[in-house]
């Protein structure tokens, strides 16, 4: 980070740190010296991919890893601010009924292999957003866009929106969605000019190979260092046998170097207690609100563990094809879902009271939500008679990873839907993502095929500001927001249920940690973290 962007982030972080007190303590020795070598951060997800624009990445909150590998045009602040990433790009909005935004990339912005960041990287993201079935993408805000002009190698491009659309344009090109077009082209044996031509062709036979690399090439199970070059302060050095991802400083980064030049990101499934005991856990976005391994009354606790109500909404997302693509079926199912009971089930396991969050278009904590909630209020009551039109139907629900709290939420739905004759089945097993829903796919000739999917609906955390192309969260747009919320409760692409509880573990010796409960999580500014000891980062 540098310049105005650095000052903006520093000011936000300084204010937030004063609110969130960290417990200072001495760091004790550990028998497992190997695991102490690197600063450790545990994310919520399974670290399946660094591409947060895919179906898998969107479900898995991949942004928690990729936020400082592929920074967004706007960086999330800890209180929901949208901080312009002026190190990377500046924007200029041309107001009219058909909104246009001119993006100018910094001349200094390059990838970790030294290749300049250009409009081609953004054209790749734009195309993926426009062809969700072909690319396996989940970037709903691109439905507002119409065209992206790009000359290969250019540091400037213009994004044009559909008429009277694009109010949430700042959420486009979010963290983890702008990927190296030149590396994708090389993987396909093409030049960037050829790739750009393919992306602008609307030809399925030319788009499908690109879509395959875009979707699967950034998987961490088969890490490809030539493909996964970054343009953030970190780059990936390696992926370990336990799914952990080692990050090192990107020597080509055009902003300030990371305060901690090497760290390990652990998947949420790793044993947090074991990591904490070995001092391999410095910061954690934990799955458990009251982990058994943490004794809050123990003297000299190195870690503080605190839970809070997060800003994301846990929702049930339906597929776009098959039986549950019909809004009449979704509406009938919704009549037996009791969001109040679901929120209580979540609260009972979490140990903190999470509120019902009935809105699609706004986060529950947004000041405007109180003026929109009445639009959704009538949909919160259970109507067994109305749901009984689906009597004899089975619906399979999955969620991103095995979790007692998610299981309790599904069990609550099962109990309230049983009287309507609807069978609710938990099919999570090792974890399910939006990619496990029934979906349409296209071959290179444009022929559509359907996959049945391993689940009918996915329970996962969503950001209403990213999930729905809607009006902006401004008082002047209240009428539009209310109308859009009413429309979404009729169409029901998803059922919003309850706020997501979040639990953070923070080592008292780490500076500049600012908890954040949005998509990027506490790691939104991980390049500013600094352990206040002489032993970290350790020599390898």
C-alpha positions as CSV (number, residue, x, y, z in Angstrom):
1,X,0.0,0.0,0.0
2,X,1.1,3.5,-0.7
3,X,0.0,7.1,-1.2
4,X,-3.6,8.1,-0.6
5,X,-4.7,4.4,-0.4
6,X,-2.1,3.7,2.4
7,X,-3.2,6.8,4.4
8,X,-6.9,5.9,4.1
9,X,-6.4,2.3,5.2
10,X,-4.0,3.4,8.0
11,X,-6.6,5.9,9.3
12,X,-9.4,3.2,9.3
13,X,-7.1,0.6,10.9
14,X,-6.0,3.0,13.7
15,X,-9.6,3.9,14.5
16,X,-10.7,0.3,14.6
17,X,-7.7,-0.9,16.7
18,X,-8.7,1.6,19.4
19,X,-12.1,-0.1,19.6
20,X,-10.9,-3.7,19.5
21,X,-8.4,-4.2,22.5
22,X,-5.8,-6.9,22.1
23,X,-4.4,-8.7,25.1
24,X,-0.7,-8.3,25.4
25,X,1.2,-11.3,26.6
26,X,4.6,-13.1,26.4
27,X,5.0,-15.8,23.8
28,X,5.9,-19.1,25.3
29,X,8.2,-21.8,23.9
30,X,6.8,-24.7,22.0
31,X,8.1,-28.2,21.5
32,X,7.2,-28.2,17.9
33,X,9.8,-25.8,16.5
34,X,8.9,-26.5,12.9
35,X,5.3,-25.2,13.2
36,X,6.6,-22.0,14.9
37,X,8.7,-21.0,11.9
38,X,6.0,-19.1,10.2
39,X,3.2,-16.7,11.2
40,X,-0.1,-18.6,11.0
41,X,-3.6,-17.4,10.1
42,X,-6.5,-19.8,10.0
43,X,-9.4,-19.0,7.6
44,X,-13.0,-20.2,7.7
45,X,-13.0,-22.0,4.4
46,X,-11.3,-25.1,3.0
47,X,-9.0,-23.1,0.7
48,X,-10.2,-24.9,-2.4
49,X,-9.3,-22.1,-4.8
50,X,-7.9,-18.6,-5.0
51,X,-10.5,-17.6,-7.6
52,X,-13.3,-16.2,-5.5
53,X,-15.4,-15.6,-8.5
54,X,-16.1,-19.3,-9.1
55,X,-19.1,-21.2,-7.6
56,X,-16.7,-23.0,-5.3
57,X,-14.8,-19.8,-4.3
58,X,-17.9,-17.8,-3.7
59,X,-19.3,-20.5,-1.3
60,X,-16.0,-21.1,0.4
61,X,-15.2,-17.4,1.1
62,X,-12.0,-17.8,-1.0
63,X,-11.6,-14.0,-0.6
64,X,-10.2,-14.6,2.8
65,X,-7.1,-16.0,1.1
66,X,-7.1,-14.1,-2.2
67,X,-7.7,-10.6,-0.8
68,X,-4.0,-9.7,-0.7
69,X,-3.1,-11.9,-3.7
70,X,-5.6,-10.3,-6.2
71,X,-6.7,-7.1,-4.5
72,X,-10.0,-5.6,-5.6
73,X,-10.6,-2.2,-7.2
74,X,-12.1,-1.3,-3.9
75,X,-10.8,-2.8,-0.6
76,X,-13.3,-3.5,2.2
77,X,-12.8,-1.6,5.4
78,X,-13.6,-3.0,8.9
79,X,-16.8,-1.1,9.2
80,X,-18.1,-1.8,5.7
81,X,-16.3,1.1,4.0
82,X,-15.3,0.8,0.4
83,X,-11.8,2.1,0.2
84,X,-10.6,2.9,-3.3
85,X,-7.4,0.9,-4.1
86,X,-5.6,3.8,-5.8
87,X,-2.3,1.9,-5.7
88,X,-3.9,-0.3,-8.4
89,X,-6.4,1.8,-10.3
90,X,-8.3,5.1,-10.4
91,X,-11.9,5.4,-11.6
92,X,-13.9,8.1,-13.3
93,X,-17.7,7.8,-13.6
94,X,-19.4,9.4,-16.6
95,X,-23.0,10.0,-15.4
96,X,-25.9,9.4,-17.7
97,X,-28.8,7.0,-18.0
98,X,-26.3,4.6,-19.4
99,X,-23.5,4.7,-16.8
100,X,-19.9,4.4,-17.9
101,X,-16.8,4.0,-15.7
102,X,-13.3,4.7,-17.0
103,X,-10.7,2.6,-15.2
104,X,-7.0,3.8,-15.3
105,X,-4.5,1.2,-14.1
106,X,-1.3,2.3,-12.4
107,X,1.8,2.1,-14.7
108,X,3.6,0.4,-11.7
109,X,1.0,-2.4,-11.3
110,X,2.6,-5.7,-12.3
111,X,2.2,-9.3,-11.5
112,X,4.7,-11.3,-9.5
113,X,6.3,-12.6,-12.7
114,X,6.9,-8.9,-13.8
115,X,4.1,-8.8,-16.4
116,X,2.1,-5.6,-16.3
117,X,-1.5,-5.6,-15.1
118,X,-3.6,-4.5,-18.1
119,X,-7.2,-4.3,-19.2
120,X,-7.0,-7.9,-20.5
121,X,-7.1,-9.1,-16.9
122,X,-10.4,-7.2,-16.4
123,X,-11.8,-8.4,-19.7
124,X,-11.3,-12.0,-18.6
125,X,-13.3,-11.3,-15.4
126,X,-16.0,-9.4,-17.3
127,X,-16.4,-12.3,-19.7
128,X,-16.5,-14.9,-16.9
129,X,-19.3,-12.8,-15.3
130,X,-21.3,-12.7,-18.5
131,X,-21.1,-16.4,-19.1
132,X,-21.7,-18.0,-15.7
133,X,-22.6,-21.4,-17.1
134,X,-19.6,-21.5,-19.4
135,X,-17.1,-20.3,-16.7
136,X,-18.8,-21.8,-13.6
137,X,-18.8,-18.3,-12.2
138,X,-20.8,-16.5,-9.4
139,X,-20.4,-12.8,-9.8
140,X,-24.0,-11.6,-10.0
141,X,-23.3,-7.9,-10.2
142,X,-22.0,-8.4,-13.8
143,X,-25.7,-8.7,-14.8
144,X,-25.8,-4.9,-14.7
145,X,-23.0,-4.6,-17.3
146,X,-23.1,-4.4,-21.0
147,X,-19.7,-3.9,-22.5
148,X,-16.0,-3.6,-21.6
149,X,-13.7,-1.9,-24.2
150,X,-10.1,-3.2,-24.1
151,X,-7.1,-2.8,-26.4
152,X,-4.5,-5.5,-25.5
153,X,-1.8,-4.1,-23.4
154,X,-3.7,-1.0,-22.5
155,X,-3.7,0.4,-18.9
156,X,-7.1,2.0,-19.5
157,X,-10.6,0.6,-20.3
158,X,-14.2,1.6,-20.1
159,X,-17.0,-0.4,-18.6
160,X,-20.5,0.4,-19.9
161,X,-23.7,-0.6,-18.0
162,X,-27.2,-1.4,-19.1
163,X,-29.5,1.6,-19.1
164,X,-30.3,2.9,-15.6
165,X,-28.2,0.0,-14.1
166,X,-24.9,-0.3,-12.2
167,X,-25.6,1.4,-8.9
168,X,-23.4,-1.1,-7.1
169,X,-20.5,-0.9,-9.6
170,X,-17.9,-0.5,-6.8
171,X,-18.5,-4.1,-6.0
172,X,-17.3,-5.3,-9.4
173,X,-13.7,-6.6,-9.8
174,X,-13.8,-7.6,-6.2
175,X,-10.8,-9.3,-4.4
176,X,-9.9,-12.6,-6.0
177,X,-11.8,-12.1,-9.2
178,X,-9.2,-10.3,-11.4
179,X,-6.8,-13.0,-12.5
180,X,-3.7,-13.1,-14.8
181,X,-5.0,-13.1,-18.4
182,X,-1.4,-13.6,-19.8
183,X,-0.9,-16.7,-17.7
184,X,-4.3,-18.1,-18.8
185,X,-3.3,-17.4,-22.4
186,X,0.0,-19.1,-21.9
187,X,-1.7,-22.1,-20.4
188,X,-3.8,-22.3,-23.6
189,X,-0.8,-21.8,-25.9
190,X,-2.1,-18.4,-27.0
191,X,-0.9,-14.8,-27.0
192,X,-2.8,-12.2,-25.0
193,X,-4.1,-10.7,-28.2
194,X,-5.5,-14.0,-29.3
195,X,-7.1,-14.5,-25.8
196,X,-8.7,-11.0,-26.0
197,X,-10.1,-11.8,-29.4
198,X,-11.6,-15.0,-28.1
199,X,-13.1,-13.3,-25.1
200,X,-14.8,-10.7,-27.3
201,X,-16.0,-13.2,-29.9
202,X,-19.1,-14.6,-28.1
203,X,-18.1,-17.9,-29.8
204,X,-18.7,-20.8,-27.4
205,X,-16.1,-23.0,-29.1
206,X,-13.5,-20.3,-28.3
207,X,-14.8,-19.4,-24.9
208,X,-15.1,-22.9,-23.4
209,X,-11.3,-23.7,-23.1
210,X,-10.8,-20.3,-21.5
211,X,-13.6,-21.1,-19.1
212,X,-12.1,-24.4,-18.1
213,X,-8.8,-22.9,-17.2
214,X,-10.4,-19.9,-15.4
215,X,-12.6,-22.1,-13.3
216,X,-10.3,-25.1,-12.5
217,X,-6.7,-23.7,-13.1
218,X,-6.7,-21.8,-9.8
219,X,-7.5,-24.8,-7.7
220,X,-5.1,-25.3,-4.8
221,X,-5.4,-29.1,-4.9
222,X,-3.3,-28.9,-8.1
223,X,-1.3,-25.7,-7.6
224,X,0.2,-24.4,-10.7
225,X,2.8,-21.6,-9.9
226,X,3.1,-20.5,-13.5
227,X,-0.6,-19.8,-13.6
228,X,-1.1,-18.5,-10.1
229,X,1.0,-15.3,-10.3
230,X,-0.4,-12.5,-8.2
231,X,-0.4,-8.7,-8.2
232,X,-0.9,-8.1,-4.5
233,X,1.6,-7.8,-1.7
234,X,1.8,-11.6,-1.4
235,X,2.3,-14.5,-3.7
236,X,1.9,-18.2,-3.1
237,X,5.2,-20.1,-2.5
238,X,3.7,-23.6,-2.0
239,X,0.6,-25.6,-0.9
240,X,1.3,-28.1,1.9
241,X,0.0,-31.6,2.4
242,X,-2.6,-30.5,5.0
243,X,-4.0,-27.9,2.6
244,X,-2.1,-25.0,4.2
245,X,-0.9,-22.2,1.8
246,X,2.4,-20.5,2.3
247,X,2.5,-16.9,1.3
248,X,5.7,-14.9,0.7
249,X,6.2,-11.2,-0.1
250,X,5.8,-10.4,-3.8
251,X,9.0,-8.7,-4.7
252,X,7.3,-7.1,-7.7
253,X,4.6,-5.5,-5.6
254,X,4.2,-1.8,-6.4
255,X,3.0,-0.8,-2.9
256,X,4.5,-1.1,0.5
257,X,6.0,-4.5,1.3
258,X,4.2,-6.8,3.9
259,X,5.1,-6.2,7.5
260,X,5.4,-10.0,7.9
261,X,7.0,-11.3,4.7
262,X,6.1,-14.9,5.1
263,X,3.0,-16.6,6.6
264,X,0.9,-19.7,6.4
265,X,-2.8,-19.7,5.8
266,X,-4.5,-22.7,7.3
267,X,-7.8,-24.1,6.2
268,X,-10.7,-24.0,8.6
269,X,-10.7,-27.8,9.0
270,X,-7.2,-27.8,10.5
271,X,-7.0,-28.5,14.2
272,X,-7.1,-25.0,15.8
273,X,-6.2,-26.3,19.2
274,X,-3.1,-28.1,17.9
275,X,-2.1,-25.0,15.9
276,X,-2.6,-22.8,19.0
277,X,-0.5,-25.1,21.2
278,X,2.3,-25.1,18.7
279,X,2.1,-21.3,18.4
280,X,1.4,-21.8,14.7
281,X,-1.9,-19.9,15.1
282,X,-1.5,-16.2,15.5
283,X,-4.7,-15.0,14.0
284,X,-7.9,-17.1,13.4
285,X,-11.3,-16.7,11.8
286,X,-12.6,-19.7,13.7
287,X,-15.5,-22.0,13.0
288,X,-16.3,-22.6,16.7
289,X,-17.5,-19.7,18.9
290,X,-16.3,-21.3,22.2
291,X,-13.4,-23.7,21.2
292,X,-12.8,-26.4,23.8
293,X,-9.0,-25.8,23.6
294,X,-9.3,-22.2,24.8
295,X,-9.7,-21.5,28.6
296,X,-10.7,-17.9,28.9
297,X,-9.8,-18.0,32.6
298,X,-6.3,-19.3,32.2
299,X,-3.5,-17.0,33.2
300,X,-1.1,-15.7,30.5
301,X,-3.4,-16.5,27.6
302,X,-1.5,-15.8,24.4
303,X,-4.7,-15.7,22.4
304,X,-7.8,-13.7,23.0
305,X,-11.0,-15.3,21.5
306,X,-14.0,-13.1,20.9
307,X,-17.3,-13.7,19.1
308,X,-19.6,-11.1,17.4
309,X,-22.5,-10.9,15.1
310,X,-21.1,-10.7,11.6
311,X,-22.4,-8.6,8.7
312,X,-23.0,-11.5,6.3
313,X,-26.3,-13.1,5.8
314,X,-26.6,-16.9,5.9
315,X,-29.0,-17.8,3.1
316,X,-30.4,-20.8,1.2
317,X,-29.5,-20.4,-2.4
318,X,-31.5,-22.3,-5.1
319,X,-30.3,-23.5,-8.5
320,X,-31.2,-21.9,-11.8
321,X,-32.4,-25.2,-13.4
322,X,-34.6,-28.1,-12.4
323,X,-37.5,-28.3,-10.1
324,X,-36.3,-25.6,-7.8
325,X,-35.8,-23.1,-10.6
326,X,-39.5,-22.5,-10.6
327,X,-40.4,-19.7,-8.2
328,X,-43.7,-21.3,-7.3
329,X,-41.9,-24.3,-5.8
330,X,-39.4,-22.1,-4.0
331,X,-42.3,-20.0,-2.5
332,X,-44.1,-23.2,-1.3
333,X,-40.9,-24.5,0.3
334,X,-40.3,-21.1,2.0
335,X,-43.7,-21.3,3.6
336,X,-42.4,-24.1,5.9
337,X,-39.1,-22.5,6.7
338,X,-39.1,-20.6,9.9
339,X,-36.3,-18.1,9.9
340,X,-36.9,-17.2,13.5
341,X,-36.4,-20.9,14.5
342,X,-33.4,-21.2,12.3
343,X,-31.8,-18.1,13.9
344,X,-32.4,-19.6,17.3
345,X,-30.9,-22.9,16.3
346,X,-27.8,-21.0,15.1
347,X,-27.7,-18.9,18.3
348,X,-28.0,-22.0,20.6
349,X,-24.9,-23.6,19.1
350,X,-23.0,-20.3,18.7
351,X,-23.6,-19.1,22.2
352,X,-24.5,-15.6,21.0
353,X,-27.8,-14.3,19.8
354,X,-27.9,-13.9,16.0
355,X,-30.8,-12.0,14.6
356,X,-33.1,-13.0,11.8
357,X,-32.0,-11.3,8.6
358,X,-35.0,-11.3,6.2
359,X,-33.6,-9.0,3.5
360,X,-32.0,-9.8,0.1
361,X,-30.8,-6.4,-0.9
362,X,-29.3,-5.0,2.4
363,X,-27.1,-6.3,5.2
364,X,-29.0,-6.6,8.4
365,X,-26.8,-3.9,10.1
366,X,-27.3,-1.3,7.4
367,X,-29.2,1.7,8.9
368,X,-31.7,1.5,6.0
369,X,-32.7,-2.1,6.7
370,X,-35.1,-1.0,9.5
371,X,-37.1,0.9,6.8
372,X,-37.2,-2.1,4.4
373,X,-37.8,-5.0,6.8
374,X,-41.6,-4.7,6.7
375,X,-41.6,-5.7,3.1
376,X,-40.3,-9.1,4.1
377,X,-42.0,-9.4,7.4
378,X,-45.1,-11.4,6.2
379,X,-42.8,-14.0,4.7
380,X,-41.4,-15.0,8.1
381,X,-44.5,-16.8,9.3
382,X,-44.9,-20.6,8.7
383,X,-47.8,-21.6,6.5
384,X,-48.0,-25.4,6.5
385,X,-51.1,-25.5,4.3
386,X,-49.4,-23.4,1.7
387,X,-46.3,-25.5,1.8
388,X,-48.3,-28.8,1.6
389,X,-48.6,-28.4,-2.2
390,X,-45.1,-29.9,-2.2
391,X,-46.1,-32.8,0.1
392,X,-44.1,-35.9,-0.9
393,X,-41.1,-33.8,-2.1
394,X,-37.6,-34.2,-0.9
395,X,-35.1,-31.3,-0.8
396,X,-31.4,-31.9,-0.2
397,X,-29.5,-29.2,1.7
398,X,-25.7,-28.8,1.8
399,X,-23.3,-26.4,3.3
400,X,-19.6,-25.6,2.8
401,X,-18.1,-27.8,5.5
402,X,-19.3,-30.2,8.3
403,X,-20.4,-27.9,11.1
404,X,-22.6,-28.4,14.2
405,X,-24.2,-25.0,13.9
406,X,-25.1,-25.4,10.2
407,X,-26.4,-28.9,11.0
408,X,-28.7,-27.4,13.7
409,X,-30.0,-24.9,11.2
410,X,-30.9,-27.6,8.7
411,X,-32.5,-29.7,11.4
412,X,-34.7,-26.8,12.4
413,X,-35.9,-26.6,8.7
414,X,-36.5,-30.3,8.7
415,X,-38.7,-30.1,11.8
416,X,-40.9,-27.2,10.6
417,X,-41.3,-28.7,7.0
418,X,-42.1,-32.2,8.2
419,X,-45.8,-31.4,8.9
420,X,-46.1,-30.2,5.3
421,X,-45.0,-33.6,4.0
422,X,-41.7,-32.2,2.8
423,X,-38.6,-34.2,3.6
424,X,-35.5,-32.2,4.3
425,X,-32.2,-34.1,4.0
426,X,-28.8,-32.9,5.0
427,X,-26.4,-34.0,2.3
428,X,-23.3,-32.0,3.3
429,X,-21.0,-34.9,4.1
430,X,-17.5,-33.5,3.5
431,X,-18.8,-30.2,2.2
432,X,-20.9,-28.8,-0.6
433,X,-20.7,-25.6,-2.7
434,X,-22.8,-23.9,-5.3
435,X,-21.1,-26.1,-7.8
436,X,-23.0,-29.0,-6.4
437,X,-26.4,-27.6,-7.3
438,X,-28.2,-28.7,-10.5
439,X,-26.9,-26.4,-13.3
440,X,-26.8,-25.9,-17.0
441,X,-23.6,-26.3,-18.9
442,X,-22.7,-25.6,-22.5
443,X,-20.3,-27.4,-24.8
444,X,-18.2,-25.7,-27.4
445,X,-21.1,-25.8,-29.9
446,X,-23.4,-24.0,-27.5
447,X,-25.5,-27.1,-26.7
448,X,-27.0,-27.0,-23.2
449,X,-26.9,-29.9,-20.9
450,X,-28.0,-30.3,-17.3
451,X,-26.3,-31.8,-14.4
452,X,-28.5,-33.1,-11.5
453,X,-26.2,-31.9,-8.8
454,X,-25.6,-33.5,-5.3
455,X,-27.7,-30.9,-3.5
456,X,-30.9,-28.9,-4.2
457,X,-30.1,-25.9,-2.1
458,X,-26.9,-24.6,-0.5
459,X,-26.8,-22.9,3.0
460,X,-24.0,-20.4,3.0
461,X,-22.9,-16.9,4.0
462,X,-23.7,-14.1,1.4
463,X,-23.1,-10.4,1.1
464,X,-26.3,-8.8,0.0
465,X,-24.3,-5.9,-1.6
466,X,-22.6,-8.4,-3.8
467,X,-25.3,-10.9,-4.3
468,X,-28.0,-8.8,-6.0
469,X,-27.7,-6.1,-8.7
470,X,-29.9,-3.6,-7.0
471,X,-30.1,0.1,-6.0
472,X,-27.5,1.6,-3.8
473,X,-27.9,1.6,0.0
474,X,-28.8,5.3,0.2
475,X,-31.9,7.0,1.6
476,X,-32.6,8.5,-1.8
477,X,-33.0,5.0,-3.2
478,X,-35.3,3.7,-0.4
479,X,-38.3,3.3,-2.8
480,X,-36.3,1.3,-5.3
481,X,-34.8,-0.9,-2.5
482,X,-38.3,-1.7,-1.1
483,X,-39.6,-2.5,-4.6
484,X,-36.6,-4.7,-5.3
485,X,-36.9,-6.5,-2.0
486,X,-40.6,-7.2,-2.7
487,X,-39.7,-8.6,-6.1
488,X,-37.0,-10.8,-4.8
489,X,-39.4,-12.3,-2.2
490,X,-41.6,-13.3,-5.1
491,X,-38.9,-14.7,-7.2
492,X,-36.9,-16.2,-4.3
493,X,-33.5,-16.9,-5.8
494,X,-32.5,-17.4,-2.2
495,X,-34.1,-17.4,1.3
496,X,-32.3,-15.0,3.7
497,X,-32.3,-16.5,7.2
498,X,-29.9,-15.2,9.9
499,X,-26.8,-13.2,10.5
500,X,-23.5,-15.1,10.5
501,X,-21.8,-15.3,13.9
502,X,-18.0,-14.8,13.7
503,X,-15.2,-15.7,16.1
504,X,-11.7,-14.3,16.0
505,X,-8.6,-15.5,17.8
506,X,-5.9,-12.9,18.0
507,X,-2.4,-13.1,19.4
508,X,-1.8,-10.2,21.8
509,X,1.7,-9.7,20.3
510,X,0.4,-9.0,16.8
511,X,0.0,-5.4,15.8
512,X,-2.4,-3.9,13.3
513,X,-5.1,-6.6,13.5
514,X,-8.5,-5.2,12.7
515,X,-11.4,-7.7,12.9
516,X,-13.8,-7.5,10.0
517,X,-16.8,-9.8,9.4
518,X,-17.3,-9.3,5.7
519,X,-16.2,-11.6,2.8
520,X,-12.5,-10.9,3.2
521,X,-12.6,-11.6,7.0
522,X,-10.0,-10.5,9.5
523,X,-7.3,-10.9,6.8
524,X,-8.4,-7.9,4.9
525,X,-5.2,-6.1,5.8
526,X,-3.0,-9.1,6.5
527,X,0.0,-7.4,4.9
528,X,0.0,-4.9,7.8
529,X,0.2,-7.6,10.5
530,X,3.4,-7.6,12.5
531,X,4.4,-9.9,15.4
532,X,6.1,-8.0,18.1
533,X,8.9,-10.5,18.8
534,X,12.5,-11.1,17.6
535,X,11.7,-14.6,16.5
536,X,9.2,-14.1,13.7
537,X,9.6,-14.4,10.9
538,X,12.0,-17.1,11.7
539,X,14.8,-18.1,9.4
540,X,14.0,-21.2,7.4
